[in-house]
Amino acid sequence: MANKRDYYEVLGISKDASEQDIKKAFRRLAMQYHPDRNKAPDAEEKFKEINEAYAVLSDKDKRATYDRFGFEGLNQQGFSAGNPFDIFNEFFGRGQGGMKFSFGGDDNDFDLGDILGGLFGGPGRKRSSRRANQEVIPYELNVQTEVDIDFLESVQGCKRDITLKIKSACEECGGSGVSKDADAQATCPHCKGSGVLIQSRRTPFGVMQSQTTCPYCNGTGKIVKKPCPKCKGKKYSEALKTFELEIDPGIESGQVVRIEGKGHSFKNYTGDLYVRINVKPSRIFKRQNNLIYTEVLIDPLKAIVGGQIEIPTPYGFKTIKLDEGTPDGHQITISDAGIKKAKSKLFGKANGDLIAIIRYANPNTYSKDELKILNKILEDNNNNNQVDNYYKQAHKEVK
């Protein structure tokens, strides 16, 4: 993700660019870097990058998500750039909203999609055959969900079973949504079976025609008279499926895990499952990057005399020797007791440490004999006597 360029930078536009600015920039760059025209070694990669940027910035919702949360926000929504050539064809007239120009008769008509097909080495396709054969997927294939885990599970890694309702093409009708009866479908009376509606308007350059997908048959050219009795025309069925999710050690709250091929399916198309991990806060540990912090309460007398103490870590208790006279707030580092990740060849050690912060607790309750001993210690404490003498002498000088 770090290697990705900012989408606005890719299209060479500012962040307040208008819809027309985005289209204009895409039109110029897509034509410039199309692999069928540009034979430079990096042309195809640039072409894909340009199409991905346009797919996001031309969509108001995706653009808003990207502006606010960047690439991570799009990932969490399951964004996929798709086929760059589909985006290109859609924009330049091979998809919905394509343009056809007429200059005085049907023989002079030309389809921008046909021109581009010839220009880039691909055959032009008639609108009716394109619409009739176009696969329409009735739902989003990618699936998003969330999983809550404990702090220790995020440190050590864990597994979770996730049960979801997954959609797939109806087995009865094969995803058509239509009954198997011979008279289940009829030719759409609105588009006459072409799958598109044509609108014409006059311009100073002639009659310009625009085509849109027929809303009555959704571009299929047919209307359904008898829906599939099993799916009731929805084209799909739902079933509960359980997937095992393996969460790697060291995952952070908010990260998204992708399980390939476990989303919804429709005929030959399959989506992915995206799982957002929510880590519950711990009452004992706090995380900062690969470091883990914890506070250890000890009796002040223990800090004075020193000795062994138990320090909690995500991997169990660690016994350490406390030095005499350890002050409140003193930090003790336990190596490799923090977040453990794979070692990096470039940066060496990747495991984090645990930082234990010593905090004085309220003293325990002492017996009368113990209190006498403590009082005796205070009376014999030379430091205390020196302080008392210092203040007494200072008081005399003031008088």
N, C-alpha and C positions, 0 to 999 in steps of 0.2 A: 504493500500500500504506500509505502514511503516513496516509491519510485514513480508513482502516478503524478502527472502534471495537473495543475488546477484546470478545471474545465473552461473557465473564462480565458485562461492563458492559451489553451489549445485552439480556441476559436478566434483568439486575438481581439476580444471585446472587453468592455468594462463591465463591472458587476451591476451597473444600473442600465444595461443594454435593454432595448425594447425587443418585443417579439420579432419585429421586422429586421432589427439589427442582427438577431440570432440567425434568422433564415438567410439573410444576405451573406453572412460570414460562412455559414454551412454550405450554401450553394457554390460559392467560389472555391472553398477548400476541398470539398468533396469531388468536384470536377477536376481539380488540380492533381489530387493524389489517388484517384481511382486506379487500381492496379492494371486495368486494361489499357490505360492511357499513359500512366507513369511507370516506367520500368526501373526506377531507382530501387536499390535493395531494401530501403526502409519505407517504401511507398505504401505497402500493404498495412504495416503496423500503424503508420500515420493515419491511413484511411480508417482503420478500426477505431483509433483514438478520437478522431473527428466525429465519427458517427455516434460513439458512446457519449461524447460531450453534448452533442445535439439531442440525443435521446433524453438526457436529464434536463438540460436548460430549456428545451421547448415544451416541457411538461410543467405546469405551474406548481403542482404538488411536489414533484420530485425536486424541482428547483428550490422551493422553499425549504425542503428538508436538507438539501445540500448546503444552502446558504447558512443554515443554522447549525448543522451537525457535521458537515463535511462528508467524506467517503464513509466513515463509520456509521453515520445515520442511514445512508442508503443501504449499506450491508445489512443493518438490523431490520430493514424493511424487506429484505430479500431481493433487492434490485439486481437485475441481470440485463446487461446491455443488449443481449440478443444477437441476431445475425446482422452485421453491418450492411450487407447488401440488401436485406429486406428494408432497413431504414432508408437507404439510398433510393431504392425503387419506389417506396411509398412517397417519398418527397418529390421525386421527379416524374411522377405520373403513372407508375405501374401499380400503385395502390389506390386507396380511397382518395377521392379528391383530385384524380389525375385530370389533365387538360387535353382537349382535342380542339383543333382549330379548323375552321371551314372558310374557304374563299370562293364561294359561288357554286358549290355543288358537291354531291357525295364523292365524285371521283377525285375531287381535290382535297378531301379530308385527309388529315394526318394525325396520328396519335403520338404524343411526345414519348410515350413508353416505347413505341416501335422505333422511333428515331434513336433513342438511347440504346435500344437493343442492338441496332445495327452499328452504332458508333463504338460500342464496347464489345462487340463480337458475339453478342447473344441474339437469338431470334426474337422478333417482336411477337407478342401474343394478343390474340383477339380478346376483347373485353368479355364476351359471353363465355368462352371456354375458360378464361382465367377465373371468373367469378364462380362458374359452376364447379370447378375443380378445387377451389380454395378451401382449405381445412379451417373450420371455425371451432376453436376450443371454447367451450361454454363457461369456463371458470379459470381462475388463477391457479397455476400448477404448484407453485412454491407454497410451502406451509410454514407459518411462524408460530412459535409457542415460547413459554418461559418455564424455567425450573429454578426452584429455591434450594440452596444447599447451605450447610453450616460452614463456619469459618475453617474448622479443622479439615473438613472434606475438601475445601478449596485448596488447602495447603498440601494435603496428602494425595489428592486425586480420589475419584470415586466413580461408581457406575449408577445409572438411574434407568428404570424402565418407564418409558413414556407411552401412554395409550391415547390415541387420537382417532377421530373419525376421518377416514381417508376416502376420497372420491375416486371412482374409476368408471370407465365407459360401461353403460348398461349392457349386461350380457345378452339380454333378450333382443335388443334392437341394434347392438353393436355401436351404440353411441349416436345413432341417427335421431332418436326420439320419435320414430315413426313406426306404426304398426306394420306387420308383414303382409297385410292384405293388399291385394293388387290395386285397389282404388284408394289407398291411404294418402296419396299425394296428388296434387294437381299443379299445373303450370301457373306461376304467379301472374295474375291479370294486370298488375301494375307495371312490372318491368318486362312482361312477355317472355319470361324465362331467361333474360340476360343477366339478372342479378344486380343490375345498376340502373339508376335513373339519370337521364340526360337533361340538363337545363341549358338553354341557349340565350345569349344576349349579344346585342350588336355593339361593336366598338369601332373606332376610326380605322382599324386594321381589318375589319371584317366581322364575321359572326364567331364569337368565342363560346365554346361549349364546355361545360364542366360536368363531370360525372361523379356520383356519390353512390355508395352502397344502398341498395333498395331496403328501406326500413321494414317493409312488409314481409319479406322473405329472408332478411338478413344476408342477402347476397347469394343465396342458394339457387334462386330461380324457381323455387317450388314452395307451395304452401301446404301445410299439414292439415289433412281432413280427419285423419284418425291417428291420434297419438299412441305411442307404445303403451300397452296396458300395464306393463310392469313399472316403468319409470315415470309414467304419466306425461311424457314429452320432455322431461328434464334432461334426458340423454345420459344420465349417470346414476350410479347407486353409491351408497355410503356403507362402510363397514368399519368396525373398531379394529385397529391394528396396534400391536405393541412393539416398540423398538427399544433396543438397548443403547443407551447413550454412555459413552466412555469419556469422562471428564479428566483431562490431564492435570497433574499436580501444578500448582502455581497459577491457576486461572484467576482472573480478576473479575470483580462484579461488573456486569454490563457487557462482558465479552459475549460474542455470538459463535456458537459451534454449528458447523454445517455438516449435515449427513446427506451425502449424495444419493439421489435416486429414491428417497423415502418420502417424497411429497405426493401430491395428487397425481394421477395418471389419466391419460385419455388416448386410447388407441396406441400409437407408437410414441407418444410424448409422455415424458415423466419429469416431474419437478423435484426439488430438493427440500429437505427439512432444515429450518433454521431455528436454533434453540438459544434464547438469551438466558445467560446464567446470572442469577441474583444471589449474591453471597450475604448471608445474615451476619450482622456484626457480632463480635465476640465481647464478652464482659472482661476477658482476661488479656486478650492480645489486640494490638493495633498494627496494621500493615502500612508500610511506606516503601513503595517499589518492592525490592527484594528483601528489605529489612523487616523484622518483626520486633515490636516493643512490648514489654510487659513491666508492671510495677510489682516489687516484692516487699511486703510489709514484714519488718523485723522488730523485735524488742530493742529499744535503745541500748540496753545493757549488753545485748548480743553484739551490737555494733561497736561498743567500747572494748569488749574483751576479745572479740573475734571468735572464729570457730566455723564449723561446717553448717551450711544452709542448703535447702532444696529450692531450686529454681524451676518453675514450670516451663516447658517448651512444647510445641505442637507434636513432638515425637516422644514425650514422656518427661519425667523429672530428671534434672541434672544436679548432682551434688558438687558443690564447690566450696573452697575454703575462703572464708571472709577474713580479711585482714583486720588487725586491731585498729580501733579508732576510725572505722569507716564512717564518713560523714553522710548525712541525709542528702539524697539526690545523686549519690555516686553511681556511675554507670559501669556495668560489667558486661563484656562482650563474650558471647559463646559462639564460636565459629561454626558455620554450616548448619545452624539450628534455625535459620530463617526459611525463605522461599527457595526451594530446590528446583533448578531448571537444568536443562542439558548444557554441558560445557561448550563454550564457543572457542573455535580454533583461533579466531581473531583476537578475542578479548580475554581468553583464559577462563578464570573462575567465574561461573555464572550463579553459584549458590549464594544466597544471602545469609546474614548472621542474625542472631537474636541479641537484642540489647535489653538487659535487665536493669531497671532503675531502682535503687535501694530507697525505700521510704520508711521513716520511723513510725511505728505503730504506737498506740497508747500502751504504756507499760502494763505488764501483768499485775495482778494483785499479789502483794508479798505478805508473808507472815510477819508477826511482831519481831521474831528473832532475826529475820532477814532485814527488816527495817533498821534494827539496832546496828547491824553490821554495816549497812549503807550509810547510816548517820556517822558511824565511827570513821568510815572512809572519807566522808566529806570533811570531818573535823581535822583529819590528818593530811588533807590535800594541801600541799605547799602552794599550789597555784591559787587556790581560794584564799589562803592566808595572805599571800602577797597582794592580792587584789584588795582585800579588806584593809590592809595597812596603807596601801596607796591612797584609797579614798579618805581614810582617817587623817593622814598627813595633809592632804589637799584641803580638807575642811578647816584644819588649824590655820593654814596659810591665808585662807580667805578671811578668817576672823581677824 
